[in-house]
Amino acid sequence: MNSSAEIQAILALADGTIFRGVSIGSLGHRVGEVVFNTAMTGYQEILTDPSYARQLVTLTYPHIGNTGTNSEDSESGNTHKVWAEGLIIRDATMATSNFRNSQSLSDYLQTHDTVAIAEIDTRQLTRLLRDKGAQNGCIMTASNGETISRDDEQQAIKLAQEFAGIKGMDLAKECCTKENFEWTAGTWDLSDTLLNRDAPGSHDSGTGGFFKQLGTHIDSKYNVVAYDFGSKTNILRMLVDRGCHVTVVPAQTPIADVLAMNPDGIFLSNGPGDPAACDYAIDAVRHIITETNIPTFGICLGHQLIGLASGASTIKMKTGHHGANHPVQDLATETVMITSQNHGFAVDEDTLPDNVKSTHRSLFDGTNQGIELTDKPVFSFQGHPEASPGPHDAAPLFDKFAEMMAAAKS
């Protein structure tokens, strides 16, 4: 980065700790819960994941921005919205080199009005968060050409301390779609563009990128209604790949409206915030469980909502799970999958009722990673099986959902 163009920035934590660095995004300030993510790649997916709403994300991998950004890797649908409140990194790479790149990370952050700070000791910050737990924080930048003053630092600390925190916060209704929509696109497949970049069909007209879209012309076998609590786009694509016609509905959609669509299956998406605060969603899921036999699959927040609707409790975790290298064990087969994780709350396994069994467990800290009802076709998974760290270890969970719908229709 050109030192003459550098703008000072700070990260202030609620405990009074100050980290000094430089701005690589928009000017201004943002507050949120500071968490760390251990993934080595996928920074654009992280930034656009709605589950990161109201969070300032620290990336533990030091060199960020090497591959730039593009129009395909957004997980927030056609809006391409950055949901993370801010980004914290060690080193913003000067060179961007990738044939899919369309915009540098710094330009991307400014385009999407996202504050970001670089050139801080992210190892020290990660140790602090690991030992003390996730903290509220504030990223503040200096006005162009000015420096951060002592008063600025005190103001940033005050803003961090005044942030209400994620616990008790219902963010699902803020991050969901505002109206129903149909989703018909399948997953992307990287074509042989290095050899055939100008060949007919090598560019997808909808994105200007270098992917071939699979699944769009798959005959729909199952009518699936997906509750959107902040869903990642690739989840919807993977449902389509398995023959699902997906209707996405807002988080607060009455269950009567969903049942009127005669779904073969109901999907409960990921999302941000405290699951216990989503009373409307808990009530809807409880109705699904007690009054219907519709196959139901939940991911992340959807998993936690199934737990709460079944009578279990959820807990706020010390640091949460954020990364792409988390080992999770299938308790039935004892096999281990490498998973992508992004959550700050967990289902308390000790509170599961008799008709709910634990199916998966984290090998990092022993927290619950999956449940299944023994008397209903309902199951869920805490991690993100639509991501590809394993690369496809957890993808069969989508197959299981399709198999359950097939069995219910037979």
C-alpha positions in Angstrom: 0.0 0.0 0.0 1.3 3.5 -0.9 2.2 5.1 2.4 1.3 8.6 1.1 -2.3 7.4 0.7 -2.5 5.6 4.1 -5.3 6.7 6.4 -5.0 5.9 10.1 -7.5 3.6 11.7 -8.0 2.0 15.1 -9.8 -1.0 16.5 -11.0 -0.3 20.0 -12.3 -3.1 22.3 -14.8 -2.7 25.1 -12.1 -3.6 27.6 -10.1 -0.5 26.6 -7.6 -2.2 24.3 -6.6 -0.2 21.3 -5.0 -1.6 18.1 -3.6 0.9 15.6 -3.5 0.3 11.9 -4.5 1.7 8.5 -7.8 1.9 6.7 -8.4 -0.3 3.6 -12.1 0.3 3.3 -14.6 3.1 3.8 -14.1 6.0 6.1 -16.1 6.3 9.3 -16.8 3.9 12.2 -18.7 0.7 12.8 -19.4 -1.2 16.0 -20.1 -4.9 16.5 -19.0 -8.1 18.1 -15.4 -8.9 17.3 -14.8 -12.6 16.3 -12.0 -14.4 14.6 -12.2 -16.7 11.6 -9.4 -19.3 10.9 -10.2 -19.9 7.2 -7.2 -19.4 4.9 -9.4 -18.5 1.9 -12.9 -17.3 1.1 -12.8 -13.8 2.5 -15.5 -12.6 0.0 -17.8 -15.5 1.1 -17.3 -14.5 4.7 -18.0 -10.8 4.1 -21.3 -11.5 2.3 -22.5 -14.2 4.6 -25.6 -12.8 6.4 -24.7 -14.8 9.5 -21.9 -12.2 10.1 -24.4 -9.3 10.5 -23.3 -7.0 13.4 -19.9 -8.6 13.6 -16.4 -7.3 13.0 -14.5 -10.2 11.5 -10.8 -10.9 12.2 -9.1 -13.2 9.7 -6.2 -15.1 11.4 -4.6 -15.9 8.0 -2.2 -12.9 7.6 -2.2 -12.2 3.8 -5.7 -11.2 2.5 -6.7 -10.0 -0.9 -4.4 -12.0 -3.2 -7.3 -13.1 -5.5 -9.3 -10.0 -5.4 -13.1 -10.2 -5.7 -15.6 -11.2 -8.3 -19.4 -11.2 -9.0 -19.8 -15.0 -8.4 -18.5 -15.5 -4.9 -21.1 -13.4 -3.1 -23.3 -15.4 -0.7 -25.9 -12.7 -0.3 -27.8 -13.4 -3.6 -28.4 -10.8 -6.2 -27.9 -7.9 -3.8 -24.2 -8.7 -3.4 -24.5 -7.1 0.0 -21.6 -7.2 2.5 -23.2 -8.2 5.8 -20.1 -8.2 8.0 -20.0 -4.9 9.9 -16.2 -4.6 9.3 -13.0 -6.5 8.5 -9.8 -6.8 10.5 -6.6 -8.2 8.9 -2.9 -8.3 9.3 -1.7 -7.6 5.7 -3.6 -6.3 2.7 -1.6 -7.7 -0.3 -0.5 -5.1 -2.8 -0.8 -7.5 -5.8 -4.0 -9.1 -6.9 -3.6 -12.0 -9.3 -6.4 -14.2 -10.4 -8.2 -14.7 -13.8 -11.6 -14.3 -12.1 -10.7 -11.0 -10.3 -12.8 -8.0 -11.2 -12.0 -5.7 -8.3 -9.4 -5.4 -5.6 -10.5 -6.1 -2.0 -9.9 -2.5 -0.9 -12.0 -1.2 -3.8 -14.7 -3.8 -3.1 -14.9 -2.7 0.5 -15.2 0.9 -0.4 -17.9 0.1 -3.1 -19.9 -1.7 -0.4 -19.3 1.0 2.3 -17.5 -1.4 4.6 -14.9 -0.3 7.1 -11.7 -2.3 7.4 -8.4 -2.1 9.2 -5.1 -3.6 8.3 -1.5 -3.8 9.7 -2.5 -4.8 13.2 -1.2 -7.8 15.2 -4.1 -10.2 14.5 -2.3 -12.9 16.5 -2.4 -10.8 19.6 -6.0 -9.9 19.0 -6.9 -13.6 18.4 -5.2 -14.6 21.7 -7.1 -11.9 23.5 -10.5 -13.1 22.1 -9.6 -16.7 22.7 -8.8 -16.0 26.4 -11.5 -13.4 27.2 -14.1 -14.4 24.7 -15.8 -12.5 21.8 -15.8 -8.8 22.7 -17.7 -5.8 21.4 -15.5 -3.4 19.4 -15.4 -0.4 17.2 -13.3 0.2 14.0 -12.8 3.9 13.5 -10.9 5.6 10.7 -9.4 9.1 10.6 -10.8 11.6 8.2 -8.8 11.8 5.1 -5.5 13.5 5.8 -6.0 13.6 9.6 -4.7 11.5 12.4 -6.5 9.5 15.2 -6.5 11.6 18.3 -6.7 10.6 22.0 -10.3 11.9 22.0 -11.0 9.6 19.0 -9.7 6.6 20.9 -11.8 7.3 23.9 -14.9 7.8 21.7 -14.2 4.5 20.0 -13.9 2.7 23.3 -17.2 4.4 24.5 -19.0 3.3 21.3 -17.7 -0.3 21.8 -18.9 -0.4 25.4 -22.3 1.0 24.4 -23.0 -1.7 21.8 -25.8 -3.9 23.1 -24.1 -7.2 22.0 -25.5 -10.1 20.0 -27.1 -11.9 22.9 -30.8 -11.2 22.9 -30.7 -9.6 19.5 -33.1 -10.8 16.7 -31.3 -10.2 13.4 -33.0 -12.8 11.3 -36.0 -10.5 10.5 -33.5 -7.8 9.4 -31.4 -10.0 7.2 -34.1 -12.0 5.4 -35.8 -11.3 2.1 -38.7 -8.9 2.3 -41.0 -10.9 0.0 -41.3 -14.4 -1.4 -39.2 -15.4 -4.4 -38.5 -18.5 -6.5 -35.0 -19.9 -6.7 -34.2 -22.1 -9.7 -30.4 -21.9 -10.1 -28.1 -24.8 -9.4 -24.5 -24.8 -8.3 -21.6 -23.4 -10.3 -18.9 -25.4 -12.0 -15.6 -23.8 -13.1 -15.3 -24.4 -16.8 -12.1 -24.9 -18.7 -11.9 -21.2 -19.3 -8.1 -21.0 -19.5 -8.3 -23.0 -22.8 -11.7 -21.8 -23.9 -12.3 -18.4 -22.4 -13.9 -17.1 -25.6 -15.8 -20.2 -26.5 -19.6 -19.9 -26.7 -21.1 -20.6 -23.3 -17.8 -20.0 -21.4 -19.2 -16.9 -19.7 -22.4 -16.9 -17.8 -24.5 -14.0 -19.1 -26.0 -13.4 -15.6 -22.7 -12.8 -13.9 -20.1 -12.0 -16.5 -17.9 -14.6 -14.9 -16.3 -17.9 -15.8 -18.7 -20.5 -14.5 -21.1 -22.9 -16.0 -24.3 -23.2 -14.1 -25.5 -26.7 -13.3 -28.9 -27.7 -12.1 -31.0 -25.0 -13.7 -32.7 -27.5 -16.1 -33.1 -30.3 -13.6 -36.6 -31.5 -13.4 -38.1 -30.5 -10.0 -39.2 -33.4 -7.9 -39.8 -31.7 -4.7 -41.7 -28.5 -3.7 -39.6 -27.0 -0.9 -40.4 -23.8 1.1 -37.3 -22.3 2.6 -37.6 -20.0 5.6 -35.0 -17.2 5.1 -33.3 -16.1 8.3 -30.3 -14.9 6.4 -29.6 -17.7 4.0 -26.4 -18.2 2.0 -27.0 -18.4 -1.7 -25.1 -21.7 -2.2 -27.6 -23.5 0.2 -30.4 -22.7 -2.3 -28.2 -23.9 -5.2 -27.5 -27.2 -3.6 -31.2 -27.7 -2.9 -31.9 -27.1 -6.6 -29.2 -29.6 -7.5 -31.2 -32.3 -5.7 -34.4 -31.6 -7.7 -36.0 -29.0 -5.4 -38.2 -26.2 -6.6 -37.4 -23.7 -3.9 -39.8 -20.9 -2.7 -37.9 -18.6 -0.3 -40.1 -16.8 2.2 -39.3 -14.1 4.9 -38.5 -15.1 8.4 -41.8 -13.9 9.9 -44.0 -15.7 7.3 -47.0 -17.3 9.2 -46.8 -21.1 9.2 -50.3 -21.2 7.7 -49.0 -19.4 4.6 -46.2 -22.0 4.3 -48.5 -25.0 4.7 -50.9 -23.5 2.1 -48.0 -23.9 -0.5 -48.3 -27.7 0.1 -44.5 -28.2 0.5 -42.9 -31.6 0.2 -40.2 -30.3 2.5 -39.4 -27.2 4.7 -35.9 -25.8 5.0 -34.8 -23.6 7.8 -31.8 -21.4 6.9 -28.8 -20.1 8.6 -28.8 -16.6 10.0 -27.3 -14.1 12.5 -28.2 -13.2 16.0 -29.6 -15.0 19.1 -31.9 -17.9 18.2 -33.8 -17.5 21.5 -35.0 -14.0 20.4 -36.7 -15.4 17.3 -40.0 -16.3 19.1 -42.0 -16.1 15.8 -39.7 -18.7 14.2 -39.7 -21.0 17.2 -43.5 -21.0 17.2 -43.5 -21.8 13.5 -41.1 -24.7 13.8 -42.9 -26.0 16.9 -46.1 -26.2 14.7 -44.2 -28.0 12.0 -43.0 -30.6 14.5 -46.2 -31.1 16.5 -48.8 -30.7 13.8 -47.3 -32.0 10.6 -45.1 -34.8 9.2 -43.4 -32.7 6.6 -39.7 -33.5 6.2 -37.7 -30.5 7.7 -34.0 -29.7 7.5 -32.3 -26.9 9.4 -28.8 -25.4 9.1 -27.0 -23.2 11.7 -29.7 -20.9 13.1 -32.3 -23.3 11.6 -30.6 -26.1 13.6 -30.8 -24.0 16.8 -34.5 -23.2 16.2 -35.4 -26.8 15.8 -33.6 -27.4 19.2 -35.5 -24.6 20.9 -38.9 -25.7 19.3 -38.3 -29.2 20.6 -37.8 -28.0 24.1 -34.0 -27.7 24.4 -32.0 -24.6 25.3 -29.3 -22.7 23.5 -26.2 -21.1 25.0 -23.9 -18.2 24.1 -20.5 -19.6 23.3 -17.3 -18.0 24.6 -15.7 -17.4 21.2 -18.0 -19.3 18.8 -16.9 -21.3 15.8 -15.8 -19.4 12.8 -13.6 -21.1 10.2 -13.2 -23.8 7.6 -11.2 -26.4 9.4 -13.5 -27.7 12.1 -13.6 -31.5 12.7 -17.1 -32.8 13.4 -17.9 -36.5 14.2 -20.9 -38.3 13.0 -21.9 -40.2 16.1 -23.6 -43.0 14.3 -20.7 -43.9 12.0 -17.9 -42.3 14.0 -16.6 -40.8 10.8 -15.1 -37.3 10.9 -15.8 -34.6 8.5 -14.0 -31.3 8.0 -16.6 -28.5 8.1 -17.1 -24.8 7.7 -18.5 -23.1 10.8 -20.0 -19.7 11.7 -22.0 -19.5 14.9 -21.8 -17.9 18.3 -24.6 -19.9 19.9 -25.0 -23.7 20.4 -27.8 -26.1 21.3 -27.2 -27.3 24.9 -27.0 -31.1 24.4 -27.8 -31.7 28.1 -31.3 -30.2 27.6 -32.4 -32.3 24.7 -35.7 -34.1 25.3 -36.1 -37.8 25.0 -37.4 -37.7 21.4 -34.4 -35.7 20.1 -31.0 -37.4 19.7 -27.6 -35.9 19.1 -26.2 -36.9 15.7 -23.0 -34.9 15.4 -20.4 -33.4 17.8 -17.6 -30.9 17.5 -14.2 -32.5 18.1 -12.8 -29.1 19.1 -14.9 -28.5 22.1 -17.5 -31.2 22.3 -20.5 -28.9 21.5 -23.5 -30.2 19.7 -23.4 -30.1 15.9 -26.5 -32.0 14.8 -29.8 -33.3 16.1 -32.6 -35.6 14.8 -36.1 -36.2 16.1 -36.9 -39.9 16.6 -40.6 -39.5 16.0 -40.7 -37.0 13.2 -38.8 -36.5 9.9 -36.9 -33.5 11.2 -33.1 -33.1 11.4 -30.5 -30.3 11.5 -26.8 -29.5 11.4 -24.9 -26.7 13.1 -22.2 -26.2 10.5 -22.4 -25.1 6.9 -22.6 -28.1 4.6 -23.0 -25.9 1.5 -19.3 -24.7 1.9 -16.4 -26.8 0.7 -13.6 -27.2 3.2 -13.6 -31.0 3.1 -14.3 -30.3 0.2 -17.7 -32.1 0.2 -17.7 -34.0 3.5 -21.0 -32.6 4.7 -22.8 -32.3 1.4 -24.6 -35.7 1.9 -26.9 -33.9 4.4 -28.7 -32.4 1.4 -29.0 -35.9 0.0 -30.6 -37.1 3.2 -33.2 -34.3 3.0 -34.1 -35.3 -0.6 -34.3 -39.0 0.5 -36.7 -38.0 3.3 -38.9 -36.2 0.9 -38.9 -39.1 -1.6 -39.9 -41.5 1.2 -42.7 -39.2 2.3 -44.1 -39.0 -1.2 -43.9 -42.7 -1.9 
